[in-house]
C-alpha cells in the first residue's frame, strides 16, 4: 500500500490515527482497579478471538448486548484519509453477554453470568471477534489494519466493571464525546440487565464526568434504555483543529451520542445512587432497583433501538 520510502512516515501517521480513534471509542480511564465505596473496579473480560458474535445456541457469549460500527459522520471529515476511513469501518465494537437458565429456580432461572467486550469483523459472512495476533481463516490485515486493531484492542482493558449481581452488570466506558461543540472526556456508564423470569435483556446507559477517586458526576442528560441486540451506526465527529501537522491528536475524534434507545428521565432515588465509583452488593441492589423504578415511570415513546427487547428461549 505504501512505497518503501514512505513507510516510516506513514507508519507514524497510522499509529497516531489509530490511537486517536481508539480513545474516541473507549478512551483510557484515570480510574483504577482499587477498592472504593465497598466495591472493586476490574476490567471486563475480553472475548477470545474466533468467537462468533451472534450465536444464541452457544453456552458462552450467547447474547448480543450491543454492536457499534464507527462512521466519520460530521465535522472535518475531509481530514480523515480514505484508507483510515475504510479500515476503521471494518471493526465493530461488540458487547456480548453469557445468559444461562437454571430451571430449578423459582423465578424462571435466567441468570446474567458475565458481560465481555471485543472487536469483530465479518469472516465467512459472519461477524467474528478478532485480535491483533489472531490467526483466523479469512482474516487478512494489512499494516494499517493491524495498527488500528491493535490500538482498539489495547483500549478494551480500560473498560471496567463497577458492580454486579446474578441479573445485572454495571461497567464504565471512558469516552470522548462531542458536547457543546467540543470534544469532552466523559464516562458512559452501562447497566446490563436480564429479567430472571422472561430472559429479556437490555442496557441502561448514562453519561458522567470522570473522577480519579470518589463519586463520578452524572450529566443532566437523561438516561438511554437500549434494547438487547441493538446494532448501532456509531457516528464520529472530527475536529480538524485537533490535528497537528496533518496528524490527528488524541482529541481529534469524538462520539456524537449514546446508542439509540428510549429516553429515561432521572428520578431523585436514581440520582442518589448513580454516582458511586463502585458498588458493594447492597449498594448495587439499590442502583438496580432505582433504575427499574425509573424505567417503569418513563413516558410512553417510540424507541430508536432495534430490535426490540428480546427474550431468551
Secondary structure, 3 states (H helix, E strand, C coil): CCCHHHHHHHHHHHHHHHHHHHHHHHCCCCCCCCEECCEECEECEECCCCCECCCCCCCCCCEEEEEEEEEEEEECHHHCCHHHHHHHCCCEEEEEEEEEECCCCCCCCEEEEEEEEEEEEEECCEEEEECCCCCCCCCCCCHHHHHHHHHHHHHHHHCEEEEEECCEEEEEEEEEEEECCEEEEEEEEEEEEECCCCCCEEEEEEEEECCCCCCCEECCCCEEEEECCEEEEEEEEECHHHEECCEECCCCEEECCCCCCEEECCCHHHHHHCCCCCCCHHHHHHHHHHHHHHHHCCCCCCCCCCCCCECCC
